[in-house]
Amino acid sequence: MAKPDNRADNVEHLQNSIDHTIENMNEAEDYLSEHADEISPQEREQVESKNERRRESLDAFRSEIKDEAENQQ
């Protein structure tokens, strides 16, 4: 039998995902700052592209939190 759909802690899980994503973005930015002279242009581009995808994910997470809040009213 399938588990019932329990959304009680969705916002908490989404917020944890936001927190971890921001932490990863900051670590990547720090890496770029500290190793700018040592990394290849390709590696720099890869890190920057990944951070751009992280920003997009943050927007999606925030939108989901907003949807959850609206559905709980």
PDB file of N, CA, C and O in Angstrom:
ATOM      1  N   MET A   1       0.841  -1.168   0.000  1.00  0.00           N
ATOM      2  CA  MET A   1       0.000   0.000   0.000  1.00  0.00           C
ATOM      3  C   MET A   1       0.894   1.242   0.000  1.00  0.00           C
ATOM      4  O   MET A   1       1.933   1.280   0.660  1.00  0.00           O
ATOM      5  N   ALA A   2       0.468   2.247  -0.750  1.00  0.00           N
ATOM      6  CA  ALA A   2       1.231   3.491  -0.856  1.00  0.00           C
ATOM      7  C   ALA A   2       1.128   4.298   0.429  1.00  0.00           C
ATOM      8  O   ALA A   2       0.115   4.271   1.128  1.00  0.00           O
ATOM      9  N   LYS A   3       2.193   5.008   0.714  1.00  0.00           N
ATOM     10  CA  LYS A   3       2.190   5.885   1.889  1.00  0.00           C
ATOM     11  C   LYS A   3       1.278   7.080   1.624  1.00  0.00           C
ATOM     12  O   LYS A   3       1.177   7.546   0.489  1.00  0.00           O
ATOM     13  N   PRO A   4       0.618   7.571   2.660  1.00  0.00           N
ATOM     14  CA  PRO A   4      -0.181   8.778   2.461  1.00  0.00           C
ATOM     15  C   PRO A   4       0.724   9.978   2.172  1.00  0.00           C
ATOM     16  O   PRO A   4       1.874  10.018   2.610  1.00  0.00           O
ATOM     17  N   ASP A   5       0.199  10.942   1.441  1.00  0.00           N
ATOM     18  CA  ASP A   5       0.955  12.121   1.062  1.00  0.00           C
ATOM     19  C   ASP A   5       1.023  13.084   2.239  1.00  0.00           C
ATOM     20  O   ASP A   5       0.064  13.807   2.511  1.00  0.00           O
ATOM     21  N   ASN A   6       2.156  13.094   2.936  1.00  0.00           N
ATOM     22  CA  ASN A   6       2.324  13.949   4.102  1.00  0.00           C
ATOM     23  C   ASN A   6       3.216  15.128   3.724  1.00  0.00           C
ATOM     24  O   ASN A   6       4.421  14.965   3.535  1.00  0.00           O
ATOM     25  N   ARG A   7       2.630  16.295   3.614  1.00  0.00           N
ATOM     26  CA  ARG A   7       3.366  17.493   3.216  1.00  0.00           C
ATOM     27  C   ARG A   7       3.666  18.411   4.388  1.00  0.00           C
ATOM     28  O   ARG A   7       4.058  19.561   4.190  1.00  0.00           O
ATOM     29  N   ALA A   8       3.490  17.921   5.591  1.00  0.00           N
ATOM     30  CA  ALA A   8       3.631  18.765   6.771  1.00  0.00           C
ATOM     31  C   ALA A   8       5.021  19.388   6.890  1.00  0.00           C
ATOM     32  O   ALA A   8       5.156  20.507   7.386  1.00  0.00           O
ATOM     33  N   ASP A   9       6.045  18.682   6.443  1.00  0.00           N
ATOM     34  CA  ASP A   9       7.398  19.215   6.605  1.00  0.00           C
ATOM     35  C   ASP A   9       8.057  19.597   5.280  1.00  0.00           C
ATOM     36  O   ASP A   9       9.280  19.713   5.209  1.00  0.00           O
ATOM     37  N   ASN A  10       7.255  19.792   4.231  1.00  0.00           N
ATOM     38  CA  ASN A  10       7.828  20.171   2.939  1.00  0.00           C
ATOM     39  C   ASN A  10       8.596  21.485   3.009  1.00  0.00           C
ATOM     40  O   ASN A  10       9.691  21.597   2.459  1.00  0.00           O
ATOM     41  N   VAL A  11       8.023  22.481   3.685  1.00  0.00           N
ATOM     42  CA  VAL A  11       8.684  23.781   3.756  1.00  0.00           C
ATOM     43  C   VAL A  11      10.030  23.644   4.464  1.00  0.00           C
ATOM     44  O   VAL A  11      11.017  24.256   4.054  1.00  0.00           O
ATOM     45  N   GLU A  12      10.066  22.850   5.513  1.00  0.00           N
ATOM     46  CA  GLU A  12      11.327  22.634   6.227  1.00  0.00           C
ATOM     47  C   GLU A  12      12.369  21.982   5.314  1.00  0.00           C
ATOM     48  O   GLU A  12      13.531  22.388   5.310  1.00  0.00           O
ATOM     49  N   HIS A  13      11.960  20.984   4.549  1.00  0.00           N
ATOM     50  CA  HIS A  13      12.890  20.318   3.624  1.00  0.00           C
ATOM     51  C   HIS A  13      13.353  21.280   2.534  1.00  0.00           C
ATOM     52  O   HIS A  13      14.528  21.297   2.166  1.00  0.00           O
ATOM     53  N   LEU A  14      12.430  22.070   2.029  1.00  0.00           N
ATOM     54  CA  LEU A  14      12.795  23.044   1.004  1.00  0.00           C
ATOM     55  C   LEU A  14      13.765  24.077   1.555  1.00  0.00           C
ATOM     56  O   LEU A  14      14.722  24.451   0.878  1.00  0.00           O
ATOM     57  N   GLN A  15      13.529  24.539   2.773  1.00  0.00           N
ATOM     58  CA  GLN A  15      14.424  25.522   3.378  1.00  0.00           C
ATOM     59  C   GLN A  15      15.815  24.925   3.596  1.00  0.00           C
ATOM     60  O   GLN A  15      16.820  25.611   3.410  1.00  0.00           O
ATOM     61  N   ASN A  16      15.877  23.655   3.989  1.00  0.00           N
ATOM     62  CA  ASN A  16      17.181  22.989   4.134  1.00  0.00           C
ATOM     63  C   ASN A  16      17.899  22.937   2.792  1.00  0.00           C
ATOM     64  O   ASN A  16      19.110  23.146   2.724  1.00  0.00           O
ATOM     65  N   SER A  17      17.162  22.661   1.735  1.00  0.00           N
ATOM     66  CA  SER A  17      17.758  22.622   0.397  1.00  0.00           C
ATOM     67  C   SER A  17      18.284  23.999   0.009  1.00  0.00           C
ATOM     68  O   SER A  17      19.365  24.113  -0.569  1.00  0.00           O
ATOM     69  N   ILE A  18      17.522  25.042   0.323  1.00  0.00           N
ATOM     70  CA  ILE A  18      17.975  26.410   0.041  1.00  0.00           C
ATOM     71  C   ILE A  18      19.261  26.701   0.799  1.00  0.00           C
ATOM     72  O   ILE A  18      20.220  27.220   0.227  1.00  0.00           O
ATOM     73  N   ASP A  19      19.282  26.371   2.072  1.00  0.00           N
ATOM     74  CA  ASP A  19      20.464  26.634   2.902  1.00  0.00           C
ATOM     75  C   ASP A  19      21.701  25.923   2.351  1.00  0.00           C
ATOM     76  O   ASP A  19      22.778  26.514   2.270  1.00  0.00           O
ATOM     77  N   HIS A  20      21.543  24.664   1.976  1.00  0.00           N
ATOM     78  CA  HIS A  20      22.677  23.896   1.445  1.00  0.00           C
ATOM     79  C   HIS A  20      23.123  24.435   0.086  1.00  0.00           C
ATOM     80  O   HIS A  20      24.319  24.475  -0.204  1.00  0.00           O
ATOM     81  N   THR A  21      22.183  24.843  -0.731  1.00  0.00           N
ATOM     82  CA  THR A  21      22.526  25.380  -2.045  1.00  0.00           C
ATOM     83  C   THR A  21      23.303  26.683  -1.901  1.00  0.00           C
ATOM     84  O   THR A  21      24.292  26.902  -2.601  1.00  0.00           O
ATOM     85  N   ILE A  22      22.857  27.544  -0.998  1.00  0.00           N
ATOM     86  CA  ILE A  22      23.570  28.809  -0.762  1.00  0.00           C
ATOM     87  C   ILE A  22      24.971  28.534  -0.231  1.00  0.00           C
ATOM     88  O   ILE A  22      25.935  29.186  -0.631  1.00  0.00           O
ATOM     89  N   GLU A  23      25.076  27.571   0.667  1.00  0.00           N
ATOM     90  CA  GLU A  23      26.393  27.209   1.206  1.00  0.00           C
ATOM     91  C   GLU A  23      27.322  26.727   0.085  1.00  0.00           C
ATOM     92  O   GLU A  23      28.490  27.114   0.035  1.00  0.00           O
ATOM     93  N   ASN A  24      26.808  25.893  -0.801  1.00  0.00           N
ATOM     94  CA  ASN A  24      27.613  25.391  -1.921  1.00  0.00           C
ATOM     95  C   ASN A  24      28.018  26.521  -2.869  1.00  0.00           C
ATOM     96  O   ASN A  24      29.141  26.545  -3.372  1.00  0.00           O
ATOM     97  N   MET A  25      27.097  27.456  -3.110  1.00  0.00           N
ATOM     98  CA  MET A  25      27.428  28.592  -3.966  1.00  0.00           C
ATOM     99  C   MET A  25      28.545  29.426  -3.353  1.00  0.00           C
ATOM    100  O   MET A  25      29.481  29.827  -4.045  1.00  0.00           O
ATOM    101  N   ASN A  26      28.443  29.683  -2.064  1.00  0.00           N
ATOM    102  CA  ASN A  26      29.471  30.475  -1.387  1.00  0.00           C
ATOM    103  C   ASN A  26      30.824  29.776  -1.413  1.00  0.00           C
ATOM    104  O   ASN A  26      31.856  30.416  -1.618  1.00  0.00           O
ATOM    105  N   GLU A  27      30.816  28.471  -1.206  1.00  0.00           N
ATOM    106  CA  GLU A  27      32.072  27.718  -1.262  1.00  0.00           C
ATOM    107  C   GLU A  27      32.682  27.786  -2.659  1.00  0.00           C
ATOM    108  O   GLU A  27      33.898  27.918  -2.803  1.00  0.00           O
ATOM    109  N   ALA A  28      31.844  27.697  -3.683  1.00  0.00           N
ATOM    110  CA  ALA A  28      32.340  27.782  -5.058  1.00  0.00           C
ATOM    111  C   ALA A  28      32.914  29.168  -5.339  1.00  0.00           C
ATOM    112  O   ALA A  28      33.962  29.293  -5.973  1.00  0.00           O
ATOM    113  N   GLU A  29      32.229  30.203  -4.868  1.00  0.00           N
ATOM    114  CA  GLU A  29      32.739  31.571  -5.056  1.00  0.00           C
ATOM    115  C   GLU A  29      34.067  31.758  -4.325  1.00  0.00           C
ATOM    116  O   GLU A  29      34.990  32.373  -4.860  1.00  0.00           O
ATOM    117  N   ASP A  30      34.164  31.234  -3.118  1.00  0.00           N
ATOM    118  CA  ASP A  30      35.417  31.306  -2.367  1.00  0.00           C
ATOM    119  C   ASP A  30      36.533  30.578  -3.110  1.00  0.00           C
ATOM    120  O   ASP A  30      37.660  31.067  -3.186  1.00  0.00           O
ATOM    121  N   TYR A  31      36.213  29.420  -3.652  1.00  0.00           N
ATOM    122  CA  TYR A  31      37.195  28.636  -4.414  1.00  0.00           C
ATOM    123  C   TYR A  31      37.709  29.452  -5.601  1.00  0.00           C
ATOM    124  O   TYR A  31      38.911  29.517  -5.858  1.00  0.00           O
ATOM    125  N   LEU A  32      36.764  30.072  -6.317  1.00  0.00           N
ATOM    126  CA  LEU A  32      37.175  30.881  -7.466  1.00  0.00           C
ATOM    127  C   LEU A  32      38.067  32.040  -7.034  1.00  0.00           C
ATOM    128  O   LEU A  32      39.060  32.347  -7.694  1.00  0.00           O
ATOM    129  N   SER A  33      37.714  32.676  -5.932  1.00  0.00           N
ATOM    130  CA  SER A  33      38.504  33.812  -5.451  1.00  0.00           C
ATOM    131  C   SER A  33      39.904  33.386  -5.031  1.00  0.00           C
ATOM    132  O   SER A  33      40.886  34.060  -5.338  1.00  0.00           O
ATOM    133  N   GLU A  34      39.986  32.279  -4.337  1.00  0.00           N
ATOM    134  CA  GLU A  34      41.264  31.826  -3.801  1.00  0.00           C
ATOM    135  C   GLU A  34      42.181  31.211  -4.852  1.00  0.00           C
ATOM    136  O   GLU A  34      43.404  31.261  -4.725  1.00  0.00           O
ATOM    137  N   HIS A  35      41.581  30.628  -5.894  1.00  0.00           N
ATOM    138  CA  HIS A  35      42.384  29.882  -6.869  1.00  0.00           C
ATOM    139  C   HIS A  35      42.273  30.443  -8.280  1.00  0.00           C
ATOM    140  O   HIS A  35      42.523  29.732  -9.253  1.00  0.00           O
ATOM    141  N   ALA A  36      41.906  31.698  -8.393  1.00  0.00           N
ATOM    142  CA  ALA A  36      41.693  32.304  -9.709  1.00  0.00           C
ATOM    143  C   ALA A  36      42.924  32.174 -10.616  1.00  0.00           C
ATOM    144  O   ALA A  36      42.791  31.972 -11.823  1.00  0.00           O
ATOM    145  N   ASP A  37      44.100  32.291 -10.038  1.00  0.00           N
ATOM    146  CA  ASP A  37      45.334  32.227 -10.827  1.00  0.00           C
ATOM    147  C   ASP A  37      45.742  30.802 -11.181  1.00  0.00           C
ATOM    148  O   ASP A  37      46.592  30.590 -12.046  1.00  0.00           O
ATOM    149  N   GLU A  38      45.137  29.830 -10.513  1.00  0.00           N
ATOM    150  CA  GLU A  38      45.577  28.440 -10.668  1.00  0.00           C
ATOM    151  C   GLU A  38      44.659  27.586 -11.532  1.00  0.00           C
ATOM    152  O   GLU A  38      45.050  26.503 -11.968  1.00  0.00           O
ATOM    153  N   ILE A  39      43.458  28.056 -11.780  1.00  0.00           N
ATOM    154  CA  ILE A  39      42.500  27.207 -12.510  1.00  0.00           C
ATOM    155  C   ILE A  39      42.403  27.636 -13.970  1.00  0.00           C
ATOM    156  O   ILE A  39      42.684  28.781 -14.324  1.00  0.00           O
ATOM    157  N   SER A  40      42.006  26.705 -14.783  1.00  0.00           N
ATOM    158  CA  SER A  40      41.878  26.972 -16.205  1.00  0.00           C
ATOM    159  C   SER A  40      40.594  27.767 -16.475  1.00  0.00           C
ATOM    160  O   SER A  40      39.669  27.757 -15.664  1.00  0.00           O
ATOM    161  N   PRO A  41      40.551  28.443 -17.604  1.00  0.00           N
ATOM    162  CA  PRO A  41      39.313  29.149 -17.961  1.00  0.00           C
ATOM    163  C   PRO A  41      38.108  28.199 -18.061  1.00  0.00           C
ATOM    164  O   PRO A  41      36.979  28.582 -17.757  1.00  0.00           O
ATOM    165  N   GLN A  42      38.364  26.974 -18.485  1.00  0.00           N
ATOM    166  CA  GLN A  42      37.288  25.995 -18.587  1.00  0.00           C
ATOM    167  C   GLN A  42      36.736  25.637 -17.212  1.00  0.00           C
ATOM    168  O   GLN A  42      35.523  25.537 -17.027  1.00  0.00           O
ATOM    169  N   GLU A  43      37.639  25.446 -16.247  1.00  0.00           N
ATOM    170  CA  GLU A  43      37.186  25.116 -14.898  1.00  0.00           C
ATOM    171  C   GLU A  43      36.418  26.292 -14.295  1.00  0.00           C
ATOM    172  O   GLU A  43      35.404  26.092 -13.626  1.00  0.00           O
ATOM    173  N   ARG A  44      36.890  27.502 -14.526  1.00  0.00           N
ATOM    174  CA  ARG A  44      36.197  28.687 -14.036  1.00  0.00           C
ATOM    175  C   ARG A  44      34.789  28.743 -14.632  1.00  0.00           C
ATOM    176  O   ARG A  44      33.819  29.006 -13.922  1.00  0.00           O
ATOM    177  N   GLU A  45      34.686  28.500 -15.913  1.00  0.00           N
ATOM    178  CA  GLU A  45      33.388  28.507 -16.592  1.00  0.00           C
ATOM    179  C   GLU A  45      32.466  27.440 -16.023  1.00  0.00           C
ATOM    180  O   GLU A  45      31.272  27.683 -15.846  1.00  0.00           O
ATOM    181  N   GLN A  46      33.007  26.262 -15.737  1.00  0.00           N
ATOM    182  CA  GLN A  46      32.196  25.185 -15.168  1.00  0.00           C
ATOM    183  C   GLN A  46      31.642  25.569 -13.795  1.00  0.00           C
ATOM    184  O   GLN A  46      30.470  25.334 -13.502  1.00  0.00           O
ATOM    185  N   VAL A  47      32.487  26.156 -12.968  1.00  0.00           N
ATOM    186  CA  VAL A  47      32.045  26.557 -11.621  1.00  0.00           C
ATOM    187  C   VAL A  47      31.002  27.668 -11.733  1.00  0.00           C
ATOM    188  O   VAL A  47      29.986  27.640 -11.037  1.00  0.00           O
ATOM    189  N   GLU A  48      31.247  28.632 -12.594  1.00  0.00           N
ATOM    190  CA  GLU A  48      30.290  29.727 -12.766  1.00  0.00           C
ATOM    191  C   GLU A  48      28.958  29.223 -13.316  1.00  0.00           C
ATOM    192  O   GLU A  48      27.896  29.682 -12.895  1.00  0.00           O
ATOM    193  N   SER A  49      29.013  28.285 -14.247  1.00  0.00           N
ATOM    194  CA  SER A  49      27.785  27.707 -14.805  1.00  0.00           C
ATOM    195  C   SER A  49      27.009  26.936 -13.744  1.00  0.00           C
ATOM    196  O   SER A  49      25.782  27.006 -13.676  1.00  0.00           O
ATOM    197  N   LYS A  50      27.746  26.202 -12.921  1.00  0.00           N
ATOM    198  CA  LYS A  50      27.084  25.455 -11.855  1.00  0.00           C
ATOM    199  C   LYS A  50      26.407  26.410 -10.876  1.00  0.00           C
ATOM    200  O   LYS A  50      25.293  26.145 -10.424  1.00  0.00           O
ATOM    201  N   ASN A  51      27.061  27.503 -10.549  1.00  0.00           N
ATOM    202  CA  ASN A  51      26.441  28.469  -9.651  1.00  0.00           C
ATOM    203  C   ASN A  51      25.209  29.108 -10.289  1.00  0.00           C
ATOM    204  O   ASN A  51      24.242  29.417  -9.594  1.00  0.00           O
ATOM    205  N   GLU A  52      25.237  29.304 -11.580  1.00  0.00           N
ATOM    206  CA  GLU A  52      24.048  29.842 -12.255  1.00  0.00           C
ATOM    207  C   GLU A  52      22.887  28.852 -12.145  1.00  0.00           C
ATOM    208  O   GLU A  52      21.748  29.259 -11.912  1.00  0.00           O
ATOM    209  N   ARG A  53      23.164  27.568 -12.308  1.00  0.00           N
ATOM    210  CA  ARG A  53      22.112  26.556 -12.138  1.00  0.00           C
ATOM    211  C   ARG A  53      21.629  26.532 -10.692  1.00  0.00           C
ATOM    212  O   ARG A  53      20.444  26.314 -10.436  1.00  0.00           O
ATOM    213  N   ARG A  54      22.534  26.753  -9.754  1.00  0.00           N
ATOM    214  CA  ARG A  54      22.140  26.817  -8.341  1.00  0.00           C
ATOM    215  C   ARG A  54      21.197  28.003  -8.106  1.00  0.00           C
ATOM    216  O   ARG A  54      20.217  27.880  -7.371  1.00  0.00           O
ATOM    217  N   ARG A  55      21.492  29.140  -8.724  1.00  0.00           N
ATOM    218  CA  ARG A  55      20.605  30.305  -8.576  1.00  0.00           C
ATOM    219  C   ARG A  55      19.209  29.983  -9.110  1.00  0.00           C
ATOM    220  O   ARG A  55      18.202  30.361  -8.512  1.00  0.00           O
ATOM    221  N   GLU A  56      19.167  29.292 -10.223  1.00  0.00           N
ATOM    222  CA  GLU A  56      17.877  28.888 -10.790  1.00  0.00           C
ATOM    223  C   GLU A  56      17.147  27.934  -9.848  1.00  0.00           C
ATOM    224  O   GLU A  56      15.930  28.022  -9.685  1.00  0.00           O
ATOM    225  N   SER A  57      17.888  27.034  -9.240  1.00  0.00           N
ATOM    226  CA  SER A  57      17.288  26.111  -8.269  1.00  0.00           C
ATOM    227  C   SER A  57      16.736  26.866  -7.071  1.00  0.00           C
ATOM    228  O   SER A  57      15.658  26.544  -6.572  1.00  0.00           O
ATOM    229  N   LEU A  58      17.467  27.862  -6.613  1.00  0.00           N
ATOM    230  CA  LEU A  58      16.990  28.659  -5.483  1.00  0.00           C
ATOM    231  C   LEU A  58      15.660  29.323  -5.816  1.00  0.00           C
ATOM    232  O   LEU A  58      14.747  29.351  -4.990  1.00  0.00           O
ATOM    233  N   ASP A  59      15.555  29.855  -7.029  1.00  0.00           N
ATOM    234  CA  ASP A  59      14.289  30.466  -7.446  1.00  0.00           C
ATOM    235  C   ASP A  59      13.164  29.442  -7.415  1.00  0.00           C
ATOM    236  O   ASP A  59      12.054  29.744  -6.978  1.00  0.00           O
ATOM    237  N   ALA A  60      13.454  28.229  -7.881  1.00  0.00           N
ATOM    238  CA  ALA A  60      12.437  27.174  -7.896  1.00  0.00           C
ATOM    239  C   ALA A  60      12.055  26.755  -6.474  1.00  0.00           C
ATOM    240  O   ALA A  60      10.876  26.557  -6.185  1.00  0.00           O
ATOM    241  N   PHE A  61      13.036  26.622  -5.594  1.00  0.00           N
ATOM    242  CA  PHE A  61      12.756  26.266  -4.201  1.00  0.00           C
ATOM    243  C   PHE A  61      11.870  27.328  -3.548  1.00  0.00           C
ATOM    244  O   PHE A  61      10.904  27.008  -2.856  1.00  0.00           O
ATOM    245  N   ARG A  62      12.213  28.583  -3.778  1.00  0.00           N
ATOM    246  CA  ARG A  62      11.441  29.674  -3.171  1.00  0.00           C
ATOM    247  C   ARG A  62      10.012  29.703  -3.711  1.00  0.00           C
ATOM    248  O   ARG A  62       9.062  29.970  -2.975  1.00  0.00           O
ATOM    249  N   SER A  63       9.878  29.428  -4.982  1.00  0.00           N
ATOM    250  CA  SER A  63       8.548  29.369  -5.574  1.00  0.00           C
ATOM    251  C   SER A  63       7.735  28.224  -4.968  1.00  0.00           C
ATOM    252  O   SER A  63       6.540  28.367  -4.710  1.00  0.00           O
ATOM    253  N   GLU A  64       8.392  27.101  -4.749  1.00  0.00           N
ATOM    254  CA  GLU A  64       7.717  25.958  -4.123  1.00  0.00           C
ATOM    255  C   GLU A  64       7.277  26.269  -2.701  1.00  0.00           C
ATOM    256  O   GLU A  64       6.188  25.876  -2.281  1.00  0.00           O
ATOM    257  N   ILE A  65       8.120  26.973  -1.964  1.00  0.00           N
ATOM    258  CA  ILE A  65       7.750  27.357  -0.600  1.00  0.00           C
ATOM    259  C   ILE A  65       6.526  28.266  -0.640  1.00  0.00           C
ATOM    260  O   ILE A  65       5.610  28.120   0.170  1.00  0.00           O
ATOM    261  N   LYS A  66       6.517  29.199  -1.581  1.00  0.00           N
ATOM    262  CA  LYS A  66       5.371  30.098  -1.715  1.00  0.00           C
ATOM    263  C   LYS A  66       4.110  29.294  -2.026  1.00  0.00           C
ATOM    264  O   LYS A  66       3.055  29.548  -1.444  1.00  0.00           O
ATOM    265  N   ASP A  67       4.213  28.326  -2.938  1.00  0.00           N
ATOM    266  CA  ASP A  67       3.069  27.466  -3.273  1.00  0.00           C
ATOM    267  C   ASP A  67       2.586  26.691  -2.053  1.00  0.00           C
ATOM    268  O   ASP A  67       1.382  26.574  -1.823  1.00  0.00           O
ATOM    269  N   GLU A  68       3.514  26.171  -1.283  1.00  0.00           N
ATOM    270  CA  GLU A  68       3.144  25.414  -0.082  1.00  0.00           C
ATOM    271  C   GLU A  68       2.395  26.301   0.901  1.00  0.00           C
ATOM    272  O   GLU A  68       1.390  25.896   1.485  1.00  0.00           O
ATOM    273  N   ALA A  69       2.903  27.525   1.073  1.00  0.00           N
ATOM    274  CA  ALA A  69       2.269  28.456   2.000  1.00  0.00           C
ATOM    275  C   ALA A  69       0.848  28.790   1.545  1.00  0.00           C
ATOM    276  O   ALA A  69      -0.066  28.881   2.365  1.00  0.00           O
ATOM    277  N   GLU A  70       0.668  28.969   0.255  1.00  0.00           N
ATOM    278  CA  GLU A  70      -0.658  29.290  -0.284  1.00  0.00           C
ATOM    279  C   GLU A  70      -1.609  28.105  -0.142  1.00  0.00           C
ATOM    280  O   GLU A  70      -2.802  28.297   0.096  1.00  0.00           O
ATOM    281  N   ASN A  71      -1.103  26.899  -0.284  1.00  0.00           N
ATOM    282  CA  ASN A  71      -1.937  25.705  -0.193  1.00  0.00           C
ATOM    283  C   ASN A  71      -2.332  25.389   1.250  1.00  0.00           C
ATOM    284  O   ASN A  71      -3.318  24.689   1.481  1.00  0.00           O
ATOM    285  N   GLN A  72      -1.580  25.891   2.207  1.00  0.00           N
ATOM    286  CA  GLN A  72      -1.887  25.618   3.621  1.00  0.00           C
ATOM    287  C   GLN A  72      -2.917  26.584   4.160  1.00  0.00           C
ATOM    288  O   GLN A  72      -3.415  26.393   5.269  1.00  0.00           O
ATOM    289  N   GLN A  73      -3.248  27.613   3.410  1.00  0.00           N
ATOM    290  CA  GLN A  73      -4.240  28.588   3.886  1.00  0.00           C
ATOM    291  C   GLN A  73      -5.642  28.123   3.641  1.00  0.00           C
ATOM    292  O   GLN A  73      -6.594  28.825   3.983  1.00  0.00           O
TER     293      GLN A  73
END
